[in-house]
Amino acid sequence: MQWRDDQPIYRQLYDRMITLILRGQLAAGDALPSVRQVSADFKINHLTVAKAYQGLVEEGLVEKRRGMGMYVLSGAREALMTREREQFMQSLPALVERGASVGVDVETLVQALRQLNKGESK
């Protein structure tokens, strides 16, 4: 994994874990890789990994089982899907406004989205 300079590493790792849960690659009941393992694999400080994992715990997405590690909670994916959908929908007015400011009307934007969707369904 390549770390970007625009965000702290713990935040990028947190986002990566969110993506894995959303994609179903980490399902309810699955163990997250251990803090030590992630720290060694990515050559980052274990406190950085712990901070990313703590964010997941605070959001109610994973639970810490003493002596066993971190596990994805039941309903975590669904909660994330709901949250991400809401955030996406809230971002649409800004997208439409930005489009209008550069001469792209809503119909053109919809057509572009449909074209993108056709490309992904192949």
N, C-alpha and C positions, 0 to 999 in steps of 0.2 A: 504494500500500500504506500502510495506517495502522499506525504503530508503537504498541505497547502499552507501558505503563509498568511492567508486572510482570516483564519480562525484558529483558536487554540486547539492543540492536538486532542485534548479530552473531549472537546465538542465534536470534532471530526469522528472520533471513535464512537461517541454516543450516537451520532447520526448513522454511522455504519451499522451499529446494532439495531437501530430502529428500522433501517432498510432490510436487514436480514429477517426481522420479525414480520414486517409488512409483506415480504416475498414468500413467507412461509418456510424459509430456510432455518429459522429458529421457531419451533412451534411450542404451544403450551406444554409445559412439563419438561421441555428440553433444558439441559444445562448450558449455561454460557461457558465459553472457554475460561479457564481460571485466570485470575489476575496475573499470576506468575507466568503462565504460558503466553498470554498476550504480550506482556512486558518483554519476554525473551524473543518472541517471534518478530515483534516490530521494533525491538531495541529502543523501548521507551521506558520511562520511570514507572515503577509499579503504582506510585501515588497518582499518576496521570490516569492510569487504567481504573484505579479505584474510584476516582472522581467521576469518570464517565459512567461507571456502573452504579454509583450512588444516585446519579441523576435518573437512571432507569428505575431504581427502587423508589425514589421520591415520587415518581409519576405513577407508581402502582403497576408497572409493567413486568417487573421481576421481583423475586423475593430472595432474601439471603437465608440459607439454611446453614445454621452453625455447623462448621466442620465438614460441610458437604459442597458448598459453593452457591452460585446464583442460578435460579431457575425461572424460566418464563412462566408467568401466571396465566391461568385460564382467562380468556377474554381479552388478552393484551392486544392481539392482532386486530380484533374488532374495534376496540377502543381507539387504536391508532388509525384505523381506516376512517372512522368517524371524524376524528380530529383533523386528519389530513384532508379529507373531503371538504370540511368546513373552511379550513385555511385556504384551500384552492379556490373555493367559491367566493371567498372574501377578496381574493386577489384579482378576480375578473374585472371589477369596475376600473381598477388602475390599468389593466391591460387594454381595455376598451378606450380609456382616456388617452393612453399613450399612443395607441393606434390612430385615434382621431388627430392627435397632434402632429403625426407624420403623414397624414392623408390616407389612412387605411380605415374604411368604414366597417361597420359591424358585419355586413353581408360578405365583404371580402375576407374578413377574419374567419367567419364561419366556413366559407368555402375552403380556405387554407387548412382549417382544422379537419374538415371532411377529407381533404386530399391526404393529409398526414395519417388520418385514421385508416384510409384505404391502403396506404403503404405498409402499415403495421399489421394489417390482417392477412397479408400475403405470406 
